Amino acid sequence: MVTPIVDVSGLSSEHQGPVLTPLDAGYDTARISFNALIDRHPPVIARAATPQDVVASLQFAQSAGLPVAMRGGGHSVAGHSMCDDGLVIDLRLLNHASVDVERRQVIAGGGATWRDVDTPCVTRGLVMPGGTFDTTGVAGLTLGGGLGHLMGVHGLTLDHLVSADVVLADGTLVTASAGNDPELFWALRGGGGNFGVVTAFEFSLDPLPVVFGGEIHYPDTHLRQGLRLYRDLVEDAPDELTMMAYFREGFLHITVGARGGNPRSLRALDALRANLPIARDRLGMTSYLQIQVMQGDTPFGIRHYWKSQFTDELSDDLIDEIVDHYHARTAGSISSVLIEPVHGQATRVPLDATAFGRRAPGFNVSVLGHWRDPAGDDAEISWVRTGAARVAARNPEGGGYLNYAAPDEPQERVRAAFGVEKYARLLEVKRRVDPENIFRFNHNIRP
Ligand code: FAD
């Protein structure tokens, strides 16, 4: 495919950040995103240095008839932050985070990562619930949900959003909040990048807790028993204790993030240590910043295909299904299965308060394909699809977590993730602010 060369001189003259075309040095580096399966060549990558740059790019895109993709932290596994035939607004230069200690709020740029935000918050004794990796982008994670180790007490990331500065498709800059365009504010909290370019997020913060936790690993002889133990402990866990489970390289890893010293959390920790053979024990006193890096780095350059499904319970049968499927991956595969709880405060926010589609207690089961060699594409993608179908077969009504969804997620799964009423409400907002579907590189609300 030949990438067309677009004359960007009009845009470059008023744009403070660099505007890149395939002829420019830095273009190939700028188009790399997390998932190496995605190799796209947009005609224009505009690296915004100010909100006015975003306005200029959108006006240029409108006049050139180009759709627009947005790149925040670049971690969309579906590859939505890069496109082949449009203009990419790259927000990485807008990565500021300024903390207001008195008001307990932080304003984060539309291209900030969690590391950019967590560090200045934590050094001031404050925190907000992010995801579980400090390298992912604040933007995509917040607009799609935000499952992390503080969800039991503090809810989802999007529950902490106070306002968002958004540039709409026609170049209008608005601040959406509960008091100003509440429908747009509702839609932004779960509806993803469908509505405009967020140049700044304002979040509320909480006092930084004392944290203990870490990871414990069980050997491949005890995956089934380990997952049952995990399920039993999660179902009995206090809000202060959030545990996630994943299979990686043959081991069952259980991550623990616990606030304070609730005796029930301590008993759960004892149970993790007492009941099964342990391959590695890294539990103890820790800090929020350490919790955010305990799963290591997931570098760019690996191929990924992920699918997720919410489920009300982890029955013994479903656990057997998950373990059997994990054992059925191709020899030497580094692919994994991740199980996250949805619990505590994340389940107490009324379902219609935000666009996010799931508030019932339960689990998010994700089958995650990771591999390096393109020759593995068919086998790994097929393994993920089969595994996700096995989980979905037990939850025919439910949707999945769109932040983990695959590039080819069918439209009916996008609708199912929101449910009929929410999808209709999102559609109304989309038709008002982006009737031409300029922002179509996402799990799309089709106007
Ligand atoms: P990008 O690829 O930059 O963007 C993703 C989507 O958001 C695109 O549709 C894009 O158009 C839109 N977007 C980006 N920036 C903006 C903006 N400024 N304004 C409007 N729209 C924008 N999720 C969790 O909930 N918890 C986790 O613990 C977690 N861990 C993860 C770990 C890894 C290694 C990865 C790859 C993903 C993880 N995720 C997690 C999923 C994560 O929430 C999504 O991948 C999310 O899309 C990442 O956001 P981003 O800004 O990095 O992505």
Boltz pocket constraint, residues with backbone or C-beta under 6 A from the ligand:
constraints:
  - pocket:
      binder: B
      contacts: [[A, 34], [A, 69], [A, 70], [A, 71], [A, 72], [A, 73], [A, 74], [A, 75], [A, 76], [A, 77], [A, 80], [A, 81], [A, 91], [A, 110], [A, 111], [A, 112], [A, 130], [A, 131], [A, 132], [A, 133], [A, 135], [A, 136], [A, 137], [A, 138], [A, 139], [A, 140], [A, 141], [A, 142], [A, 143], [A, 144], [A, 145], [A, 146], [A, 147], [A, 148], [A, 192], [A, 193], [A, 194], [A, 196], [A, 197], [A, 198], [A, 199], [A, 298], [A, 403], [A, 404], [A, 441], [A, 442], [A, 443]]
      max_distance: 6.0
